[in-house]
Amino acid sequence: MAAAIGLVLLAFAGGRAIADSRYTEWEGAPPASGDIEGFLTQLKAMIDEADSAKAANPLFIQDLRDLVASYENPMNAVLFSDDFRDGDFTRNPTWTVSAGEWRIDRRGSNTGLVSVIDTPDRRSGTIGNLTVRQVLDALLLPQDQTQQYNEDVASIYSPVRISNSFRMTVALASTERFGRLDFGPYQGRKGNTGYWVSYFPNAVPGLQLQRVTSQGIATLASYNKPVVLEDGRRHTIELQRNPNGTMTVAVDGKVLLNATDAAIMRPMDGVVILNSGGHFIFNSVTVQGRKV
C-alpha cells in the first residue's frame, strides 16, 4: 500500500501548477494500519479529483484505477477451470481418483463428472466404520491404499497452486436426497488441511463451512435449514475467501454462510471433492484468485 501512496504522490508532484494544487500536501488522516477498504476509498476519491483537475497523465490515472480494482477484486485470475466437456478428467487439468469410482457422463446436455454411491444416509458424519477425519487423513494416498474406503467414499483431487484469497465455484446436480458432499481447496500431500464446504441433502443443517487441520475439524458456520438441490436442475455452490479472512458460501448466488478465520494463511495446493453417500453430477469446477 505504501508503494501505491508513493506512486500517487509522485504523479501529482510531476503535474502542472504544483504551487496551487492541493495534491502537494494531503491533510487527511492516514488510514489505520491494515484498513485496506478505508485506504481504497480515499485513494479512489483522490484519483477522481486528480482526473477532474487533469493533475496527471490520463494513462497514469487509468493505471491507478486498475490498481485499485485489483485490490477490490483480488480473485480476477482464473487459476483452475474444468467443465469436463472433453470427456477426460485425467488430463488438462489432471484429476486423480483417491477413492471410489468416477466417470464422465456425456449424455444429453448435462455433461459432467459423475459420482454415485448407493449407501444409506451419511448425515451423522460417520462413513461406514470410519469417521470423516480418518477419510481426510488418507484422502490423497495412492488408489491401491484406499481400497477399504471405496464402498462408502469417493474422492478425487487436482493439484493447483491457489492464493489464500480465492473464489471456488462448483456447478452440480444432486439427484438423491441423502448422503454428504465435501469440497474445497487443500494444503499438503494428504490434503487434510483446508477450508471445506459440506452439503447435506435433505438434512438440517443443510450446509456447513469447516476448517480442517491436523488438530481436527472446526465448524465455522452452519445453515440450520434444509438446502434442497434435488430438483433436476443445475446449481452452483461458491466458497469465497477474502484477503482479510472473511468467507462466504453462496448457493445460486445467495449467500447462506458467513465466517471469518485466519488460521490458514499459506497458499493452497489443490482442490478436492469427497462424496460420502450421494449421487452427484459435477458440471464444472472453477477457482479464481491471485497468481502465486
N, C-alpha and C positions, 0 to 999 in steps of 0.2 A: 504494500500500500504506500509506503514511503516513496518508492520509486515512482508511483503514479502521481503523487503530490509534486515530486520534483519535476516531472515532465510538464505538468500543468504550469508551474511557476516559471519554468524555463521558456515555455512557449509564450507566455504572457510578457515576460521580460524582454523578449525579442520583438514584440509588437510595436506598432506605431503609437505615438503620443503617450509614451510611458509616464510622463510627468503628470498628466491629468487623468490617468487610468486608475480606477480603484483596485485594479488587479496587482498593483505594485506592492500592496500590503493588505493582507486579509485579516480582519479583526475578529472574525467569527471564532467561537471557541472550537478547538480541535475535537474531533470525535473521541469518545472514550476508547481505551485500548480494547481491540477486539470487536468494536462496534462497526462491523462491515456495512450493515444496512444504513446506519447513520452517515457513514463516510460517503457511500454511493449517492445518497440523497443530496448531500451538499455538493458533491462533485458534479452531479448532473445539473444542478442549478447554476454552478459556475460555468459549465460548458455552454448551457443555453444562453446565458448573458454574454459570454465571450463571443458566441456565434452572432448574436444580435448586434454587438458592438464592433464586429469584424476585427476583433483583437488578435486573431491568429489565422494562419493559413487554413482554408476550408478542408483540405486533405487531413491536416493535423486534427482539426475538430472532429472529423469523422473517425479518425483513429482512436480518439479518446472515447467517442460514443461506443465504438466496437469493444474497447477495453472494459467499459462499464458493463456492457451486455454480457461479456464473458464471465464476469463475476456474478451478475444477476442470474445467469443461466449456465452454471458450471457443467451441466450434463449435455453439452451440444455436440460431442463427438460420439459417433457410433462405434462402440468397442466390440460388439458382438451382435450377430444377426443370423437367424436361420428360420426359413419358412418351410423347409422340408419338401419343397416342390421338386427338387432334383431326384427325389426318391431314394436318397442315400445319406444316412446320418453318420457314416463312418469317415466322411471327408468333407472338407470345405463348408462349414467347420467340422472338426472331428469330435464326435461324441464317443465315449467309451462306456459300455454296459458293465456295471459292477455287481449287479444282481438282477435276477428275473429275466423276462423276455420283453423286447421292444421291437416294433416293426413300423414300417411306413405304410399307411393306407392312402391310396391314390384314387379310390372310387368316388365318383361324383365330384362335387365341388369342395368337399370338406377334407382336403388333403392334410395329413398331419402325422405326427409321431404318436403311436398308439401304445398304451399300457393298460392291460386288463388283468385283474387279479380277482378270481372268484372265491372269496373268503368272507366270513361273517364280518359284521360291523367292527371296525378297529378304533372306534371313538375313544376307548378307555386309555389309549396310549400304549397298550401292550400289543406287540406284534407276535402272535404265536406265544412261544415261551421266552421271547426276547423283548427288552424294553427298547424304546426309540433311541435311547442313549447308546445301547450296545450296537444297534444297527449303524448309527452315525459313526461310531468308533471304527467300524470296519468298512465304511462306505466305499472308500477308494482303493481297497485291496484288489488284487487281480481276480478275475472272474472265478478261477478254479478254487479260490479260497473262500468264496462266499456262496457256495452251492447250498449250504444249510439254510440260507435266507430265502432261496428262490421261490418257495411255495407261497410265502406270505408277503414278500417285499420285492419291488422292482426299483432299481436305482440306476441313474445314468448321469454322466458328468462330462463337461468340456472345459479344458484349461484355457484361461484367457486372463490377461492382466487387467484388473479393474480398479479404478481410482476409488478412494474411500468415500467420495461422494458419487452417487450413481442413481440411475433410474432403470430398474429391471421390469420389463413388461412381458407377461405371458398371456397369449391368446389361446383359449382352450374351450373344449366342450366336455362337460361331465354328463355321463349317461345313466348313472345309477346313484340312488340316494343312500349310499353307505360308503365306508372307507375313510381314507385320510390322504391328503396331498401336502407335501412339504417341498418348497423350492426356495432358492436364494443363492447369493454368492458365498463362496467358501474361501478359507485360508488353509494352507498347509497341505502336505501329502495325503493325509487321511480325510481331509475335508470336514473335520469335526470342529471347526471354528467358523463362525459367520453369523449372518442375520437371515432368519428363515420366516417365510410366510407359511402358516399352517391353515389349510382349509378342511373343514369337517362337514361334508354333505349331510343335510337333514339332522343337524345336531346344534346344541347350544353349549358353549359359544360356537358360532359358525366360522369364526376367523380369529386367528391369533398372530401376533408378531413376537418372535422369540430370538433371544441371543444365545448362541451355542458356543461354549468354550470348554476347555479341559476341566474347568471347575463345575460344569453342569449346564443345565438348560434353565434360562430365566425368561419368564413370560413378561414382555414389556407392555403389551396392550392386548385386550380381548374385546371382541364384538359379541355381546351377550344376547344375540338374536340369531335365528337361522339365516343362512345365506343360501338361497336356492338358485343354483345354476343349471339344474337338470330340466331344461325346457326345450331342448332340441336346438338351441341357438348357441352361437359363439360368444364368449365373454372374455373380458380382459381383467387380469389382476395385476396391479402395478405396485411395486415397492420402490419408494424413493427415499434416499438419504442425502441430506444437505450437508455442506461443509461444517456447520455448527453442531452436527449430531442429531438434528431434528429429523424424524422419519414419519412417513405416512404410508398407509396401504389403502389403495383405492380399487373398487370393483366397478367396472364400466364407467370410469371417470368420477365416481362418487367416493370421496374419502370416508372410510369407515373406521380407521385406526390412526391414532397419533401417539408418538412417543419421542423421547429424547434420550440418547445413550451415546456415551463417548468411550466405552470400554474397549472397542476395537478401532484402532486408529490407522493401522497399516493398510496398504492396498490389498485387494483380494486376488486370489489366484485362479478362480474359475467359477462356473455355475453348475448347480446340481439340482436334479429333480428326483424326488423319492415318492413312490406310490406304495401305500400300505393298505391295500384292500379296496381300491376303487376302480372305476372304468373311466379313463381319460383319453382324449384326443388333443394333442398339443399342436396347434396350427402355426404358432411362431413363438420364438423367444428372442427378445431384443434387450441389449444393455447399452445405455448411453452413459457417458461420463467424461472425465478429463483424460487425455492421453498421458500414460505414465510409462 
